[in-house]
């Protein structure tokens, strides 16, 4: 009978959530070296680097959105998978209670959060049998922001900027380039992509996500795909989207492509997008003792020292320190590119709160306030007080149907989020004197460190991520990317990226 391995699974969850593996750290370091010092993307990458170290030191989530824990498990013949699943579930429940995972399992019909990441279909567990004696468990924590940028193409198809993508390797090339373009930093770029060619709609996505378990620096055994991976990594970084969609030299950190057979009538190219907070890890476990035998993803590529290159001097950026509540005069003086450092009280608000506020009054006066698109990881201390364990921004575009009306209705002066918002919100910012501030996606420890205390909470019945938290902050820095003058950095970057994407229309890849 297999002994309990719950402790080993728990340790795997904690390590995956709090400590990026060496191959991912290496890719981020190389990206930082390519950006000109002082630019928006370079500043974002510096924050990301600091956040990685803080998460490791604090043993706290790198990013507050720990996604739906997804396990791929290889087991020897004879292992009781039902018993193993029970132990995985208990480990996930315990890790959630300890603040290593955010409670993310939500009933799709009622909207109720289970509170422990356990529910129908969660966590996600895939089993495969093999001839080896040990158990191998791989885990990926893929947040909703990057999960929402997954995309699937059915060839042939027409693509903006690239024209027709046919049922061949060149059509696949166009689809993959377009997948990076359409993400536009909303998945917390610079990021990684896994690509699945073939299969059906379900197995294509599964194949794409499995590519994310490959080491960043490995070599594809299929020569054509190895060449295509290098081509995509080189040319996607010429689109100018950059970290967080701020513009810059590095948009993609890794590309891994797999292939499987298909039926004649279907030709799918499936892309699984993953943010820079590339949280995947794995272990081998002795089924007799339940102990971890070895950790996977231990190695990074050898460091190659390069001769220093001349770096461009950045354009000057204003840094403005503001204290809430904000006045319309203060907000209208802000311009795209300004760095704003906030102090004072802010309120978190995500999907459930925005939907509620459309038809109801707010529980507090939101005049001249700041709403932070954030679903934090929260724990109570021994005295019963709430403490913030992780608090990075969530993707803002989901609130586009609500945001303009809420700005008008409640007199909100600033929105903090990531990835930007649409034309409806931009118009409201201009009409009512408000501003959008882009925080650094995934930097959950960096921003948690800026929160001095939790003043209160409303709507806990929505679940911890969706509740309205009242947070006092100090030194909370974000960049103005949509101002009260009708300017949007996101629109500018997308337009420029489309022009650059069009340059690859007639490049034939065989």
C-alpha positions in Angstrom: 0.0 0.0 0.0 1.3 3.4 -1.0 2.2 5.6 2.1 0.9 9.1 2.4 2.7 11.6 0.1 0.6 14.6 1.1 3.6 16.4 2.6 5.6 16.0 -0.6 2.7 17.4 -2.6 2.3 20.3 -0.2 6.0 21.1 -0.5 5.7 21.0 -4.3 2.8 23.5 -4.1 4.7 25.9 -1.9 7.8 25.8 -4.0 5.9 26.3 -7.2 3.9 29.2 -5.8 6.8 31.1 -4.2 10.0 30.3 -6.0 10.5 30.6 -9.8 12.8 27.8 -11.2 16.3 28.7 -12.5 15.5 28.5 -16.2 12.7 31.1 -15.9 14.8 33.4 -13.8 17.6 33.2 -16.5 15.1 34.2 -19.2 13.9 37.2 -17.2 17.5 38.2 -16.5 18.4 38.1 -20.2 15.3 40.2 -21.0 16.2 42.8 -18.5 19.7 43.1 -20.1 18.1 43.9 -23.4 16.0 46.9 -22.3 17.4 50.4 -22.1 17.8 51.6 -18.6 15.1 53.8 -17.2 12.5 52.9 -19.8 9.0 51.8 -18.7 9.8 48.2 -19.6 13.1 48.3 -17.8 11.5 49.7 -14.7 8.8 47.0 -14.9 11.5 44.3 -15.2 13.3 45.7 -12.2 10.1 45.5 -10.2 9.6 41.9 -11.4 13.1 40.9 -10.4 12.6 42.5 -6.9 9.3 40.7 -6.6 10.8 37.3 -7.4 13.3 37.7 -4.6 10.7 39.0 -2.2 8.5 36.0 -2.8 11.3 33.6 -2.2 12.4 35.4 1.0 8.8 35.7 2.3 7.8 32.2 1.2 4.6 33.9 -0.2 2.9 33.7 -3.6 4.9 35.4 -6.5 1.6 36.4 -8.0 -1.7 36.5 -6.1 -3.5 34.7 -8.9 -2.4 31.1 -8.4 -4.9 29.9 -11.0 -6.4 26.4 -10.9 -3.6 24.0 -9.7 -2.9 21.6 -12.6 -1.0 18.4 -12.0 0.4 16.0 -14.6 1.3 12.8 -12.9 3.2 9.7 -14.1 2.6 6.7 -11.9 4.0 3.1 -11.8 1.7 0.2 -12.5 -0.3 -0.7 -9.4 -0.5 2.7 -7.8 -3.9 3.5 -6.4 -4.8 6.8 -8.2 -8.0 7.3 -6.1 -5.9 7.4 -2.9 -3.3 9.6 -4.5 -6.0 12.0 -5.6 -7.3 12.2 -2.0 -3.9 13.2 -0.8 -3.4 15.8 -3.5 -6.8 17.3 -2.6 -5.8 17.5 1.1 -2.5 19.1 0.2 -4.2 21.7 -2.0 -6.7 22.5 0.8 -3.9 22.9 3.4 -1.8 25.1 1.1 -4.9 27.3 0.5 -5.5 27.6 4.2 -1.8 28.6 4.7 -2.0 31.4 2.1 0.2 29.7 -0.5 -2.7 29.4 -2.9 -5.5 31.9 -3.4 -9.0 30.3 -3.2 -9.9 30.2 -6.9 -12.5 27.4 -7.2 -15.8 29.1 -8.1 -19.2 27.4 -8.8 -20.0 28.3 -12.4 -23.7 28.5 -11.7 -24.0 30.2 -8.3 -20.7 32.1 -8.3 -19.9 30.9 -4.8 -16.2 30.4 -4.0 -15.5 27.1 -2.2 -12.8 28.8 -0.2 -10.4 25.9 -0.4 -9.7 25.4 -4.1 -11.7 22.2 -4.0 -14.7 21.6 -6.2 -16.0 19.9 -9.3 -13.0 19.7 -11.7 -10.6 21.4 -9.3 -7.8 20.9 -8.8 -7.0 19.6 -12.3 -5.3 16.2 -12.3 -4.1 14.2 -15.3 -2.7 10.7 -14.8 -0.4 8.8 -17.1 1.1 5.3 -16.4 4.7 4.5 -17.1 7.3 1.7 -16.6 9.4 3.5 -14.0 9.2 2.7 -10.3 8.9 6.3 -9.0 6.0 8.7 -9.1 6.6 12.0 -11.1 4.4 14.9 -10.3 4.5 18.2 -12.3 2.5 21.2 -11.3 1.7 24.5 -13.1 0.0 27.5 -11.5 -1.4 29.5 -14.5 -3.4 32.6 -13.5 -6.5 33.8 -15.2 -4.9 36.8 -16.8 -2.7 34.7 -19.0 -5.2 31.9 -19.3 -7.7 34.4 -20.9 -5.1 35.1 -23.6 -5.0 31.5 -24.8 -6.2 31.3 -28.4 -7.1 28.7 -30.9 -7.0 29.0 -34.7 -8.8 26.9 -37.3 -6.9 26.9 -40.5 -7.3 28.3 -43.1 -8.2 31.7 -41.6 -7.7 35.4 -42.1 -5.5 37.2 -39.6 -5.2 41.0 -39.1 -2.0 42.3 -40.5 -0.9 38.9 -41.8 -3.6 37.9 -44.3 -4.5 34.3 -45.1 -3.0 31.6 -42.9 -3.1 28.3 -44.8 -2.8 24.7 -43.8 0.9 24.5 -43.8 4.0 25.5 -41.7 3.8 29.1 -42.9 0.2 29.3 -41.8 1.2 28.0 -38.4 3.9 30.7 -38.3 1.4 33.4 -38.9 -1.0 32.1 -36.2 1.8 32.0 -33.6 2.9 35.5 -34.4 -0.7 36.7 -34.2 -1.1 35.0 -30.8 1.6 37.1 -29.3 0.2 40.3 -31.0 -3.3 39.7 -29.6 -2.1 39.3 -26.1 -0.9 43.0 -26.0 0.7 42.7 -22.5 -2.6 41.7 -20.9 -1.2 38.3 -20.0 1.6 40.0 -18.0 4.3 40.0 -20.7 7.0 39.4 -21.2 5.7 35.8 -21.4 6.0 32.3 -22.6 3.9 30.4 -25.1 3.2 26.7 -25.6 1.8 25.7 -29.0 -0.1 22.6 -30.0 -0.4 21.8 -33.7 -3.2 19.3 -34.7 -5.5 17.2 -32.6 -9.1 18.3 -31.9 -10.1 21.4 -30.0 -9.6 19.7 -26.6 -6.4 17.8 -27.2 -4.9 20.7 -29.1 -5.1 22.9 -26.1 -3.9 20.1 -23.9 -0.9 19.6 -26.1 -0.2 23.4 -26.0 -0.3 23.5 -22.2 2.0 20.4 -21.9 4.7 22.3 -23.9 4.9 24.8 -21.0 6.4 21.9 -18.9 9.5 21.8 -21.2 12.6 23.5 -19.9 13.1 27.0 -21.4 16.4 26.1 -22.9 15.7 22.7 -24.3 15.9 21.7 -28.0 12.9 20.5 -30.0 13.7 17.1 -31.4 11.8 17.9 -34.6 14.1 20.1 -36.8 11.3 22.1 -38.5 9.7 22.9 -35.1 13.1 23.7 -33.5 13.7 26.2 -36.3 10.2 27.6 -36.0 10.6 28.1 -32.2 13.8 30.1 -32.8 12.1 32.1 -35.6 9.1 33.0 -33.4 11.2 34.0 -30.4 13.4 36.3 -32.5 10.6 37.9 -34.5 7.9 38.2 -31.9 10.3 40.5 -30.0 10.3 42.8 -33.0 6.7 43.7 -32.5 7.6 46.3 -29.8 4.9 45.3 -27.4 7.3 44.9 -24.5 6.9 44.2 -20.8 3.3 44.8 -19.6 2.5 46.2 -23.1 4.6 49.3 -22.3 6.6 49.0 -25.5 10.1 47.6 -25.6 12.5 45.1 -27.0 11.3 42.0 -25.2 7.7 40.6 -25.5 8.3 36.9 -25.6 10.6 34.9 -23.3 10.1 31.4 -24.7 8.3 29.4 -27.4 7.7 25.7 -27.3 5.8 23.8 -30.0 4.4 20.3 -30.2 2.5 18.4 -32.9 0.0 15.6 -33.1 -2.1 14.0 -35.8 -5.4 15.4 -36.8 -8.5 14.4 -38.9 -8.6 15.7 -42.5 -11.4 18.2 -41.9 -9.8 20.0 -38.9 -6.5 21.8 -38.6 -6.1 23.6 -35.3 -3.3 25.6 -33.9 -3.7 26.1 -30.2 -1.7 28.5 -28.1 -1.4 28.5 -24.3 -0.1 31.8 -23.1 1.8 32.1 -19.8 3.0 35.2 -18.0 6.5 36.0 -16.8 5.5 34.5 -13.4 6.0 31.1 -15.0 5.2 28.9 -12.0 5.8 25.3 -12.9 7.8 22.8 -11.0 8.1 19.0 -10.6 9.3 16.3 -8.3 9.9 12.5 -8.3 8.5 10.7 -5.3 9.4 7.3 -3.8 6.0 5.5 -3.6 7.3 3.4 -0.7 8.3 6.2 1.6 6.3 9.1 0.2 9.4 11.3 0.2 10.7 13.6 -2.5 13.6 11.9 -4.4 14.5 14.8 -6.7 13.4 18.2 -7.9 13.0 18.9 -11.6 13.9 22.2 -13.4 17.0 22.6 -11.3 19.2 23.9 -14.1 19.5 27.1 -16.2 21.6 27.6 -19.3 25.3 28.4 -18.6 25.8 32.1 -18.2 27.6 33.6 -21.2 29.3 36.9 -20.4 28.7 39.4 -23.2 30.7 42.5 -24.1 28.9 45.6 -22.9 26.8 47.3 -25.5 25.9 50.9 -25.8 22.5 51.6 -24.1 20.2 54.4 -25.1 19.5 57.1 -22.6 15.8 57.1 -21.6 13.6 60.0 -22.0 12.9 61.7 -18.6 9.8 60.5 -16.7 8.0 62.5 -14.2 7.4 61.1 -10.7 4.3 62.5 -8.9 3.4 61.6 -5.4 -0.3 61.9 -4.5 -2.4 61.2 -1.4 -6.0 60.0 -1.6 -8.6 61.3 -1.9 -7.6 62.8 -5.2 -8.8 66.0 -6.7 -9.9 66.5 -10.3 -7.2 69.2 -10.7 -4.4 66.8 -9.6 -5.7 64.1 -11.9 -6.0 66.3 -15.0 -2.4 67.4 -14.6 -1.2 63.8 -15.1 -0.1 62.6 -18.5 0.7 59.2 -20.1 4.1 58.1 -19.0 4.0 59.7 -15.6 4.9 57.5 -12.6 2.4 58.0 -9.8 3.3 57.1 -6.2 0.1 56.8 -4.2 -0.4 57.1 -0.4 -3.6 56.7 1.5 -6.8 54.6 1.3 -7.7 52.6 -1.8 -10.4 50.0 -2.5 -10.1 46.7 -4.3 -12.8 45.8 -6.9 -13.1 43.0 -9.4 -15.8 41.5 -11.5 -18.4 40.8 -8.7 -18.1 44.3 -7.2 -18.3 46.1 -10.6 -21.4 44.1 -11.5 -23.0 44.9 -8.1 -22.2 48.7 -8.2 -24.0 49.1 -11.5 -27.4 48.6 -9.8 -26.6 49.4 -6.2 -25.1 52.1 -4.0 -21.6 51.6 -2.7 -21.0 50.7 1.0 -18.6 53.6 1.3 -18.3 57.1 -0.3 -16.2 56.6 -3.5 -16.0 60.3 -4.4 -12.4 61.1 -5.5 -11.4 57.5 -4.6 -9.1 55.0 -6.2 -10.3 51.5 -7.2 -7.7 48.8 -7.5 -8.4 45.9 -9.8 -7.0 43.3 -7.5 -8.0 39.9 -5.9 -5.5 39.6 -3.0 -4.4 36.6 -1.0 -5.6 37.3 2.6 -5.1 35.6 5.9 -6.1 36.3 9.5 -3.4 36.6 12.1 -3.6 35.2 15.6 -5.5 38.3 16.8 -8.1 38.0 14.1 -6.8 40.8 11.9 -6.6 40.5 8.2 -3.1 40.5 6.6 -2.3 40.9 2.9 -0.1 38.0 1.7 -0.1 38.9 -2.0 -1.7 41.8 -3.9 -0.8 42.4 -7.6 -3.2 43.8 -10.2 -5.7 41.7 -12.2 -6.5 42.2 -15.9 -8.6 45.4 -16.3 -10.3 44.8 -19.6 -12.9 42.5 -18.0 -14.3 45.5 -16.3 -14.7 47.5 -19.5 -18.5 46.9 -19.7 -18.9 48.6 -16.2 -16.0 51.0 -15.6 -17.2 54.1 -17.4 -20.6 54.1 -15.7 -19.0 53.5 -12.3 -16.6 56.4 -12.8 -19.5 58.7 -13.6 -21.9 57.4 -11.0 -19.5 57.5 -8.0 -16.9 60.1 -8.9 -14.0 57.8 -9.0 -10.7 59.6 -9.8 -8.3 56.7 -10.5 -8.4 53.1 -11.6 -5.4 50.8 -11.0 -5.0 47.6 -12.9 -3.0 46.0 -15.7 -3.3 45.7 -19.4 -5.3 48.8 -20.0 -8.9 49.4 -20.9 -11.0 50.2 -23.9 -12.4 53.3 -25.7 -15.5 53.5 -23.5 -13.4 53.8 -20.3 -11.0 56.2 -22.1 -13.9 58.5 -22.9 -15.1 58.5 -19.3 -11.7 59.3 -18.0 -11.6 62.4 -20.2 -15.2 63.5 -19.5 -15.1 63.1 -15.7 -11.5 63.8 -14.9 -10.1 60.4 -14.0 -7.0 58.4 -14.9 -5.9 54.8 -15.4 -2.7 53.6 -13.7 -1.0 50.4 -14.9 0.6 48.5 -12.0 3.1 45.7 -12.7 1.3 42.5 -13.3 2.4 39.5 -11.2 4.3 41.7 -8.7 2.2 40.6 -5.8 4.9 40.8 -3.1 6.1 44.2 -4.3 2.6 45.7 -3.9 1.7 43.8 -0.8 4.7 45.4 0.8 3.2 48.8 0.0 0.0 48.0 2.0 0.4 49.3 5.6 -2.9 47.9 7.0 -6.3 46.6 6.1 -8.9 49.2 7.3 -12.0 47.1 6.4 -13.8 44.8 4.0 -17.2 44.6 2.4 -18.9 41.7 0.5 -16.9 38.9 1.9 -19.8 36.7 0.7 -18.4 37.3 -2.8 -15.2 35.3 -1.7 -11.8 36.7 -0.7 -10.6 37.6 -4.3 -13.9 39.4 -5.2 -14.5 41.2 -1.9 -14.0 44.9 -1.5 -10.9 45.4 0.6 -10.2 48.8 2.1 -6.4 49.1 2.0 -4.1 51.8 3.3 -1.0 52.1 1.1 2.3 53.9 1.1 4.7 54.3 -1.8 2.4 52.4 -4.2 3.9 53.1 -7.6 2.2 52.7 -11.0 2.4 54.2 -14.5 -0.2 56.5 -16.1 -1.1 54.7 -19.3 -4.5 56.3 -20.0 -5.0 59.9 -18.9 -7.8 62.5 -18.7 -6.8 64.1 -22.0 -7.9 61.1 -24.2 -4.4 59.6 -24.5 -3.8 55.8 -24.3 -0.4 54.2 -24.4 -2.2 50.8 -25.0 -3.8 52.1 -28.2 -0.5 53.5 -29.4 1.4 50.3 -28.7 -1.3 48.2 -30.4 -1.3 50.3 -33.5 2.5 50.3 -33.8 2.6 46.5 -33.1 0.0 45.9 -35.9 2.2 47.8 -38.4 5.2 45.8 -37.4 3.2 42.5 -37.6 2.3 43.3 -41.2 6.0 43.2 -42.1 5.9 39.5 -41.6 2.9 38.9 -43.9 4.9 37.8 -47.0 7.7 36.0 -45.2 7.4 32.4 -46.3 8.5 29.8 -43.7 8.9 26.3 -45.1 
